[in-house]
Amino acid sequence: MKFIVIYFLFAYIKVTICLRVVGISVPTFKQRGEPAILTCDYDLEGGRLYSVKWYRDNEEFYRYMPRLRPPQHAHRLDGVKVDLEKSSARHAHLRELTLRSRGLYRCEVSEEAPSFHSAQAEAFMEVYYFPRDSPIITGHDRRYKIDEPLDVNCSSARAFPAPDLYWHINGQKITERSWLIAYGAKPVPQGLLVSTLGLKAPAKPRMKLRCVATIGTHKRERTVLIETNSASYYSGVGGSLLTFISINIFVRDKIS
């Protein structure tokens, strides 16, 4: 009896080590409208393949079963369009990614009888929609007194996910939190978002304001060069001298 138990124990161990998923290749970042190739690399180590199944967020969208004709089969899933002609036992080709294509992708490989042992691996894919235009700077066309807080805003073009915004003054990135006002992301049509960041830095005679919108390594920026002509007036109260900034605007956009 002990011999039989040990025999089956070793038989089980032998089966379970036959199949292993060597690796999964899923693009980390893709743009909306692009295709994507998902790869599941496995080693049967002498076993026979029963099926390869692909899931996004635990919902199956593609399977390959060599015993069927045709072996490829796709399931309807929002945001996932499988190109069956290009898909195989190791690859799933996706067409025309949408924002709903983002998610956790998992491949599951199963052996034929008698073991039907399976192994799996997963990876996340983010789908971007990069802004098509440079950020918009508003509020710079009014008159300010010297050292009066600016009241300017920078709004990104619509994108997904929401772009990160940064202000620069005369080449220096602004990190003083009391000067920055984060308005958060505003939803717009087609599932996209617009980010807005306000700036309350004290007005100076000469300022170059630059707003940078970033998603990953993708950047769009707009620079407002303020050339000032200061003018002084006596106020009607107490005869104090007030100095205002007259603003001339030069705008420059940059994409990287």
C-alpha positions as a Python dict, from the first residue, in 0.01 Angstrom:
ca = {
    (1, 'M'): (0, 0, 0),
    (2, 'K'): (285, 238, 84),
    (3, 'F'): (446, 156, -251),
    (4, 'I'): (128, 249, -438),
    (5, 'V'): (98, 584, -259),
    (6, 'I'): (459, 672, -335),
    (7, 'Y'): (416, 567, -698),
    (8, 'F'): (118, 793, -752),
    (9, 'L'): (292, 1078, -573),
    (10, 'F'): (585, 1063, -812),
    (11, 'A'): (351, 1023, -1108),
    (12, 'Y'): (169, 1341, -1007),
    (13, 'I'): (494, 1534, -973),
    (14, 'K'): (603, 1418, -1316),
    (15, 'V'): (281, 1546, -1475),
    (16, 'T'): (276, 1883, -1303),
    (17, 'I'): (623, 1979, -1419),
    (18, 'C'): (555, 1899, -1786),
    (19, 'L'): (395, 2232, -1870),
    (20, 'R'): (525, 2578, -1796),
    (21, 'V'): (466, 2924, -1934),
    (22, 'V'): (807, 3065, -2018),
    (23, 'G'): (685, 3421, -2061),
    (24, 'I'): (410, 3657, -2172),
    (25, 'S'): (462, 3959, -2394),
    (26, 'V'): (197, 4233, -2375),
    (27, 'P'): (270, 4592, -2485),
    (28, 'T'): (292, 4814, -2178),
    (29, 'F'): (173, 5126, -2362),
    (30, 'K'): (-24, 5160, -2685),
    (31, 'Q'): (-211, 5443, -2855),
    (32, 'R'): (-579, 5432, -2935),
    (33, 'G'): (-636, 5299, -3288),
    (34, 'E'): (-312, 5099, -3300),
    (35, 'P'): (-293, 4717, -3326),
    (36, 'A'): (-130, 4503, -3059),
    (37, 'I'): (37, 4163, -3063),
    (38, 'L'): (6, 3951, -2749),
    (39, 'T'): (248, 3660, -2713),
    (40, 'C'): (228, 3360, -2482),
    (41, 'D'): (549, 3156, -2482),
    (42, 'Y'): (519, 2811, -2325),
    (43, 'D'): (704, 2480, -2308),
    (44, 'L'): (501, 2158, -2308),
    (45, 'E'): (811, 1947, -2238),
    (46, 'G'): (673, 1646, -2421),
    (47, 'G'): (307, 1702, -2341),
    (48, 'R'): (30, 1767, -2596),
    (49, 'L'): (-143, 2102, -2624),
    (50, 'Y'): (-514, 2106, -2543),
    (51, 'S'): (-586, 2481, -2553),
    (52, 'V'): (-451, 2833, -2522),
    (53, 'K'): (-696, 3088, -2385),
    (54, 'W'): (-663, 3465, -2355),
    (55, 'Y'): (-849, 3680, -2102),
    (56, 'R'): (-880, 4051, -2036),
    (57, 'D'): (-978, 4130, -1678),
    (58, 'N'): (-1087, 3765, -1636),
    (59, 'E'): (-1314, 3767, -1944),
    (60, 'E'): (-1215, 3528, -2223),
    (61, 'F'): (-1180, 3678, -2571),
    (62, 'Y'): (-969, 3428, -2768),
    (63, 'R'): (-892, 3057, -2761),
    (64, 'Y'): (-682, 2823, -2971),
    (65, 'M'): (-769, 2449, -2968),
    (66, 'P'): (-567, 2239, -3217),
    (67, 'R'): (-830, 1960, -3219),
    (68, 'L'): (-1094, 2194, -3367),
    (69, 'R'): (-1124, 2319, -3724),
    (70, 'P'): (-1057, 2602, -3742),
    (71, 'P'): (-856, 2602, -3420),
    (72, 'Q'): (-900, 2977, -3362),
    (73, 'H'): (-1212, 3118, -3200),
    (74, 'A'): (-1289, 3470, -3072),
    (75, 'H'): (-1547, 3585, -2818),
    (76, 'R'): (-1714, 3926, -2827),
    (77, 'L'): (-1562, 4162, -2573),
    (78, 'D'): (-1591, 4541, -2568),
    (79, 'G'): (-1261, 4700, -2671),
    (80, 'V'): (-1107, 4375, -2798),
    (81, 'K'): (-1110, 4294, -3171),
    (82, 'V'): (-919, 3977, -3256),
    (83, 'D'): (-771, 3929, -3603),
    (84, 'L'): (-819, 3553, -3636),
    (85, 'E'): (-618, 3527, -3958),
    (86, 'K'): (-307, 3656, -3781),
    (87, 'S'): (-366, 3483, -3447),
    (88, 'S'): (-220, 3143, -3361),
    (89, 'A'): (-131, 2908, -3077),
    (90, 'R'): (120, 3158, -2939),
    (91, 'H'): (-6, 3495, -3059),
    (92, 'A'): (-327, 3695, -3033),
    (93, 'H'): (-343, 3989, -3275),
    (94, 'L'): (-570, 4275, -3168),
    (95, 'R'): (-699, 4538, -3414),
    (96, 'E'): (-788, 4904, -3357),
    (97, 'L'): (-739, 4941, -2984),
    (98, 'T'): (-982, 5163, -2796),
    (99, 'L'): (-964, 5313, -2448),
    (100, 'R'): (-1163, 5011, -2332),
    (101, 'S'): (-883, 4783, -2450),
    (102, 'R'): (-673, 4868, -2144),
    (103, 'G'): (-663, 4606, -1874),
    (104, 'L'): (-495, 4298, -1730),
    (105, 'Y'): (-427, 4035, -1999),
    (106, 'R'): (-378, 3672, -1909),
    (107, 'C'): (-289, 3366, -2114),
    (108, 'E'): (-377, 3019, -1988),
    (109, 'V'): (-222, 2709, -2145),
    (110, 'S'): (-367, 2360, -2087),
    (111, 'E'): (-235, 2013, -2169),
    (112, 'E'): (-427, 1728, -2325),
    (113, 'A'): (-557, 1431, -2124),
    (114, 'P'): (-486, 1265, -1897),
    (115, 'S'): (-337, 1553, -1696),
    (116, 'F'): (-519, 1862, -1832),
    (117, 'H'): (-263, 2052, -1630),
    (118, 'S'): (-261, 2429, -1692),
    (119, 'A'): (-23, 2720, -1641),
    (120, 'Q'): (-78, 3093, -1683),
    (121, 'A'): (85, 3435, -1687),
    (122, 'E'): (-49, 3791, -1700),
    (123, 'A'): (54, 4150, -1779),
    (124, 'F'): (-116, 4491, -1792),
    (125, 'M'): (-162, 4703, -2105),
    (126, 'E'): (-241, 5074, -2089),
    (127, 'V'): (-401, 5244, -2389),
    (128, 'Y'): (-329, 5614, -2438),
    (129, 'Y'): (-488, 5893, -2635),
    (130, 'F'): (-221, 6159, -2659),
    (131, 'P'): (-330, 6524, -2678),
    (132, 'R'): (-351, 6650, -3036),
    (133, 'D'): (-289, 7015, -2942),
    (134, 'S'): (-69, 7215, -2707),
    (135, 'P'): (-205, 7332, -2371),
    (136, 'I'): (-406, 7654, -2355),
    (137, 'I'): (-296, 7933, -2119),
    (138, 'T'): (-566, 8178, -2007),
    (139, 'G'): (-570, 8481, -1778),
    (140, 'H'): (-242, 8632, -1899),
    (141, 'D'): (-406, 8919, -2089),
    (142, 'R'): (-504, 9134, -1790),
    (143, 'R'): (-305, 9405, -1609),
    (144, 'Y'): (-124, 9317, -1288),
    (145, 'K'): (48, 9523, -1023),
    (146, 'I'): (407, 9430, -943),
    (147, 'D'): (405, 9133, -699),
    (148, 'E'): (30, 9089, -738),
    (149, 'P'): (-49, 8716, -769),
    (150, 'L'): (-102, 8605, -1126),
    (151, 'D'): (-439, 8450, -1205),
    (152, 'V'): (-355, 8222, -1498),
    (153, 'N'): (-466, 7871, -1586),
    (154, 'C'): (-322, 7603, -1811),
    (155, 'S'): (-559, 7347, -1960),
    (156, 'S'): (-447, 7044, -2157),
    (157, 'A'): (-605, 6926, -2479),
    (158, 'R'): (-835, 6627, -2434),
    (159, 'A'): (-647, 6303, -2374),
    (160, 'F'): (-641, 5976, -2181),
    (161, 'P'): (-531, 5925, -1916),
    (162, 'A'): (-540, 6279, -1777),
    (163, 'P'): (-212, 6459, -1863),
    (164, 'D'): (16, 6579, -1585),
    (165, 'L'): (70, 6956, -1598),
    (166, 'Y'): (376, 7157, -1490),
    (167, 'W'): (445, 7531, -1479),
    (168, 'H'): (785, 7689, -1549),
    (169, 'I'): (876, 8055, -1497),
    (170, 'N'): (1189, 8182, -1672),
    (171, 'G'): (1313, 7826, -1712),
    (172, 'Q'): (1254, 7722, -1350),
    (173, 'K'): (1000, 7451, -1271),
    (174, 'I'): (750, 7572, -1012),
    (175, 'T'): (735, 7350, -703),
    (176, 'E'): (598, 7606, -456),
    (177, 'R'): (262, 7452, -372),
    (178, 'S'): (107, 7780, -257),
    (179, 'W'): (148, 7909, -614),
    (180, 'L'): (-24, 7610, -776),
    (181, 'I'): (-395, 7527, -791),
    (182, 'A'): (-487, 7177, -910),
    (183, 'Y'): (-841, 7167, -1048),
    (184, 'G'): (-836, 6796, -1126),
    (185, 'A'): (-940, 6621, -1445),
    (186, 'K'): (-1263, 6712, -1623),
    (187, 'P'): (-1444, 6442, -1825),
    (188, 'V'): (-1519, 6529, -2189),
    (189, 'P'): (-1687, 6327, -2468),
    (190, 'Q'): (-1546, 5993, -2593),
    (191, 'G'): (-1415, 5901, -2248),
    (192, 'L'): (-1134, 6158, -2261),
    (193, 'L'): (-1011, 6397, -1991),
    (194, 'V'): (-888, 6757, -1966),
    (195, 'S'): (-645, 6864, -1691),
    (196, 'T'): (-621, 7220, -1557),
    (197, 'L'): (-352, 7372, -1333),
    (198, 'G'): (-366, 7729, -1202),
    (199, 'L'): (-70, 7955, -1123),
    (200, 'K'): (-67, 8228, -854),
    (201, 'A'): (298, 8337, -868),
    (202, 'P'): (372, 8706, -799),
    (203, 'A'): (389, 8921, -1113),
    (204, 'K'): (733, 9046, -1218),
    (205, 'P'): (846, 9292, -1487),
    (206, 'R'): (965, 9016, -1720),
    (207, 'M'): (830, 8661, -1716),
    (208, 'K'): (832, 8365, -1951),
    (209, 'L'): (553, 8127, -1857),
    (210, 'R'): (571, 7773, -1989),
    (211, 'C'): (310, 7504, -1933),
    (212, 'V'): (403, 7142, -2006),
    (213, 'A'): (148, 6861, -2045),
    (214, 'T'): (289, 6508, -2022),
    (215, 'I'): (165, 6153, -2060),
    (216, 'G'): (454, 5915, -2006),
    (217, 'T'): (736, 6042, -2228),
    (218, 'H'): (499, 6228, -2461),
    (219, 'K'): (504, 6606, -2412),
    (220, 'R'): (321, 6908, -2544),
    (221, 'E'): (394, 7256, -2418),
    (222, 'R'): (304, 7619, -2468),
    (223, 'T'): (521, 7917, -2380),
    (224, 'V'): (390, 8267, -2319),
    (225, 'L'): (664, 8532, -2330),
    (226, 'I'): (559, 8842, -2138),
    (227, 'E'): (750, 9155, -2240),
    (228, 'T'): (643, 9430, -2004),
    (229, 'N'): (630, 9806, -2012),
    (230, 'S'): (568, 9927, -1657),
    (231, 'A'): (366, 10241, -1596),
    (232, 'S'): (324, 10420, -1261),
    (233, 'Y'): (21, 10609, -1135),
    (234, 'Y'): (-69, 10783, -811),
    (235, 'S'): (-371, 10636, -642),
    (236, 'G'): (-649, 10859, -521),
    (237, 'V'): (-610, 10731, -167),
    (238, 'G'): (-307, 10852, 26),
    (239, 'G'): (-121, 10941, -294),
    (240, 'S'): (57, 10602, -307),
    (241, 'L'): (240, 10505, -625),
    (242, 'L'): (106, 10202, -813),
    (243, 'T'): (304, 10026, -1085),
    (244, 'F'): (117, 9814, -1340),
    (245, 'I'): (247, 9569, -1596),
    (246, 'S'): (142, 9616, -1957),
    (247, 'I'): (165, 9277, -2126),
    (248, 'N'): (266, 9189, -2480),
    (249, 'I'): (215, 8820, -2558),
    (250, 'F'): (430, 8592, -2772),
    (251, 'V'): (316, 8230, -2790),
    (252, 'R'): (531, 7929, -2880),
    (253, 'D'): (422, 7566, -2897),
    (254, 'K'): (639, 7255, -2879),
    (255, 'I'): (576, 6883, -2924),
    (256, 'S'): (806, 6602, -2811),
}
